[in-house]
Structure formats: structure tokens, C-alpha cells
Amino acid sequence: MKIKKGKWSQFLHKIRFKYRVTVINENTLEEFWHVRLSRFSLLLYGSILIFTTFILLAALVVFTPVKYYLPGYNESGDRSAIIHESMMVDSLLKQMKLQDSYLKVVKSIIAGEIPSDSVKSLDSIALKERAQVLMEKSDREKAFVEDYENAEKYNLTSLATKENENIFVFFKPVNGVVSSSFDPESGQYGISVLTAKNESVVSVLAGTVVYTGFTFDQGWVIQIQHDENYISVYKNNTLLLKKQGSKVRAGEAIAFTGEESSGKAGNQFYFELWKQGKSVNPEEVIFY
């Protein structure tokens, strides 16, 4: 135990023993500067110097642009930023293409290169005449109605409790051939129409545009709210002529479709008609 205590006291003496470090002028041998340091103080000051240097270097890397020159720093973040910027560029190019198509159509209309479409007016007249014929009653119907009214004249339960619904004449949303019919059981809530290139899309009834948007699966989409809670949906358009909140008339052009090859099922015009949240078969109210 005495030997161990002797070694420990010698060790403490060594680390506490102070050495004098002197700087002397070589010509005059005059002492210029001196300092007294022990091994313990030298170790302490060295540790503080190393720790301070580490803190300064870490702050330099974190808070200055020097970090961007270090290999492997923030590579994942740069990759996400590059992908985001490339998607933005692609969207801008697609929007520029659509704007260019719109300007070409406007220039053609101003120059008179696009002739007026007389088919729609002829179709509307034929539909109105057909509706008028369907509304006319035969002699047998008139006799039945007259007998029924005379029999129920004083029956209070026969009084009508609500007004008759309006009769609508629907326009064709687009000219073409129906390639896929209404089948709600398989998820087909509308009809697909095979159209020609640059075919105009018209509103089936008068109403207000309540939605416009673009999706990768359905292209440009526009929805119109009509009277009697009818909503018409027009999908797979290549250019929209109306914006949300616009008032449209029946038969007024609202979009263009068929810009791309219409031989692909994904590029065919798609139309849906809804009433009070329930899908309606468009072929039952629109004659194709």
C-alpha cells in the first residue's frame, strides 16, 4: 500500500509540476515572454482548444454554404426538388400547348375559316317537333281523360299536390357514334362517344358551370348545373372554353374534344347525366 501511495504521489507531482517556457531575444539574451505550465494545465488547455475548434467547424458547416461542397450532403432533398421542378415544367408545357390550341381556334373563328355549324339547329328543330308530337294526345286519350275528370271531379284526393315537371329538350353533347353504352352495374355511369378531330362539345341544357379541372385519366373535365337538379358531366376534352361560374345556353359550345387520335378508348369523349344524385341513361333523353 505504501508503494502504491508513493507512485500515486509521484504521478500527481509530475502532472502538477510547472515548467517555465521562455522566449529570449537571441541578440541581447533578454527575456521577451514566458509562461509557466504544468502537464495537467497543458492537457486542459489542449482539450478546450480542440473542443472549441470542433464547435467552430460544425457551425461553419451547418450555417454557411460550405455544407453544399461536402460529398453526400442533402442528396435526397436535391432529388425531390429536381423531380418537383420537372413536374412543374411539364405542366407549364402542357398549359402552353393548350393555350396555343385555343389561340389557333380563336384566330380561325375571327378569320372566318371555321364555318357555322347548321347541324345543331336542324337537330334542335327536329327534337322540338318530335317532342310536340309526343305531347299531343290522341282521341282515345282525350276521351279517357274527360271521363276520368268527370268521375273524379268532386274527389278531393284527386287534386294535384305538385306542379308538373318541365319538359326538357336535350342537345347532343357532341356529334359522333356511341361506342360504350350506359351500364351502372359495371361502373359505366355514362356513355362514350367516338368523335372526329376538333369536334365541339356543347351544353345539353342551359345552366351554370360548377366545376372545371384536369386529370391525367380523364383529361379536361367540365360540369354544368341545370334546372330540376340535372347535372351534366363532360370528360376527355382537350380544351375548355368556359370557366367555373360561367352561364351557358343550351347548345352553346363549352369545349373541344378529339384533338388526339380518337381510336384509343382513353381519348374518347365521355358524357354523364345525373339528377338528384342518381345517374340517368343519356340515351333515354338524347337521340343518337
Residue, then its C-alpha position, 0 to 999 in steps of 0.5 A: m500500500k505504501i508503494k502504491k501511495g508513493k507512485w500515486s504521489q509521484f504521478l500527481h507531482k509530475i502532472r502538477f509540476k510547472y515548467r517555465v517556457t521562455v522566449i529570449n531575444e537571441n541578440t541581447l539574451e533578454e527575456f521577451w515572454h514566458v509562461r509557466l505550465s504544468r502537464f495537467s494545465l497543458l492537457l486542459y488547455g489542449s482539450i478546450l482548444i480542440f473542443t472549441t475548434f470542433i464547435l467552430l467547424a460544425a457551425l461553419v458547416v451547418f450555417t454557411p454554404v460550405k455544407y453544399y461542397l461536402p460529398g453526400y450532403n442533402e442528396s435526397g432533398d436535391r432529388s425531390a426538388i429536381i423531380h418537383e421542378s420537372m413536374m412543374v415544367d411539364s405542366l407549364l408545357k402542357q398549359m402552353k400547348l393548350q393555350d396555343s390550341y385555343l389561340k389557333v381556334v380563336k384566330s380561325i373563328i375571327a378569320g372566318e375559316i371555321p364555318s357555322d355549324s347548321v347541324k345543331s339547329l336542324d337537330s334542335i328543330a327536329l327534337k322540338e317537333r318530335a317532342q310536340v308530337l309526343m305531347e299531343k294526345s290522341d282521341r282515345e286519350k282525350a276521351f279517357v281523360e274527360d271521363y276520368e275528370n268527370a268521375e273524379k271531379y268532386n274527389l278531393t284526393s284527386l287534386a294535384t299536390k305538385e306542379n308538373e315537371n318541365i319538359f326538357v329538350f336535350f342537345k347532343p353533347v357532341n356529334g359522333v357514334v356511341s361506342s360504350s353504352f350506359d351500364p351502372e352495374s359495371g361502373q359505366y355511369g355514362i356513355s362514350v362517344l367516338t368523335a372526329k378531330n376538333e369536334s365541339v362539345v356543347s351544353v345539353l341544357a342551359g345552366t351554370v358551370v360548377y366545376t372545371g379541372f384536369t386529370f391525367d385519366q380523364g383529361w379536361v373535365i367540365q360540369i354544368q348545373h341545370d334546372e330540376n337538379y340535372i347535372s351534366v358531366y363532360k370528360n376527355n376534352t382537350l380544351l375548355l372554353k368556359k370557366q367555373g361560374s360561367k352561364v351557358r345556353a343550351g347548345e352553346a359550345i363549352a369545349f373541344t374534344g378529339e384533338e388526339s387520335s380518337g381510336k384509343a378508348g382513353n381519348q374518347f369523349y365521355f358524357e354523364l347525366w345525373k339528377q338528384g344524385k342518381s345517374v340517368n341513361p343519356e340515351e333515354v333523353i338524347f337521340y343518337 
